[in-house]
Amino acid sequence: METKNQRSTFRRYMRYAICAVAVALGLKYGFDFGNQISGPLIGVVGALNGAVFCALISDFVAERLIPG
């Protein structure tokens, strides 16, 4: 039988996994966009910006989808 603590641990890891995928996508597409606009330096800035934005949005969505 699964206890409440085991369920919450699984849910926490699922939320971490969702956020990790979102951060990876934000890094990739943010860098590509910034690199096309103005070169590699803006690509790095865009990658960081994309990663932070995707982490915030995915954390909100994951918290709503997987409560607890």
C-alpha positions as CSV (number, residue, x, y, z in Angstrom):
1,M,0.0,0.0,0.0
2,E,1.3,3.4,-1.0
3,T,1.6,5.9,1.9
4,K,0.9,9.6,1.7
5,N,4.6,10.4,1.9
6,Q,5.4,8.2,-1.0
7,R,2.7,9.8,-3.2
8,S,4.0,13.2,-2.4
9,T,7.6,12.2,-3.2
10,F,6.5,10.9,-6.6
11,R,4.5,14.0,-7.3
12,R,7.4,16.2,-6.3
13,Y,9.7,14.3,-8.7
14,M,7.1,14.5,-11.5
15,R,6.9,18.3,-11.0
16,Y,10.7,18.5,-11.1
17,A,10.8,16.5,-14.3
18,I,8.2,18.7,-16.0
19,C,10.2,21.8,-15.0
20,A,13.5,20.3,-16.1
21,V,12.0,19.6,-19.6
22,A,10.6,23.1,-19.8
23,V,13.9,24.7,-18.8
24,A,15.8,22.6,-21.4
25,L,13.3,23.8,-24.1
26,G,13.6,27.4,-22.9
27,L,17.4,27.2,-23.1
28,K,17.4,25.7,-26.6
29,Y,14.8,28.0,-28.2
30,G,15.9,31.1,-26.3
31,F,19.4,30.6,-27.6
32,D,18.3,30.0,-31.1
33,F,16.1,33.1,-31.1
34,G,18.8,35.3,-29.6
35,N,21.5,34.0,-31.9
36,Q,19.4,34.8,-35.0
37,I,18.7,38.3,-33.8
38,S,22.2,39.5,-32.8
39,G,24.7,36.7,-32.3
40,P,26.0,34.4,-29.6
41,L,26.1,36.9,-26.7
42,I,22.4,37.8,-27.1
43,G,21.8,34.1,-27.6
44,V,23.1,33.3,-24.2
45,V,21.0,36.1,-22.7
46,G,18.0,34.9,-24.5
47,A,18.7,31.3,-23.4
48,L,18.8,32.4,-19.7
49,N,15.7,34.5,-20.1
50,G,13.8,31.6,-21.9
51,A,14.8,29.2,-19.2
52,V,13.6,31.4,-16.3
53,F,10.3,32.2,-18.1
54,C,9.7,28.5,-18.9
55,A,10.5,27.4,-15.4
56,L,8.1,29.9,-13.9
57,I,5.2,29.0,-16.2
58,S,5.8,25.2,-16.0
59,D,6.0,25.3,-12.2
60,F,2.6,27.1,-12.1
61,V,1.1,24.5,-14.5
62,A,2.6,21.5,-12.8
63,E,1.4,22.7,-9.4
64,R,-2.1,22.9,-10.8
65,L,-2.0,19.6,-12.6
66,I,-0.2,17.6,-9.9
67,P,-1.2,19.0,-6.5
68,G,0.5,18.0,-3.2
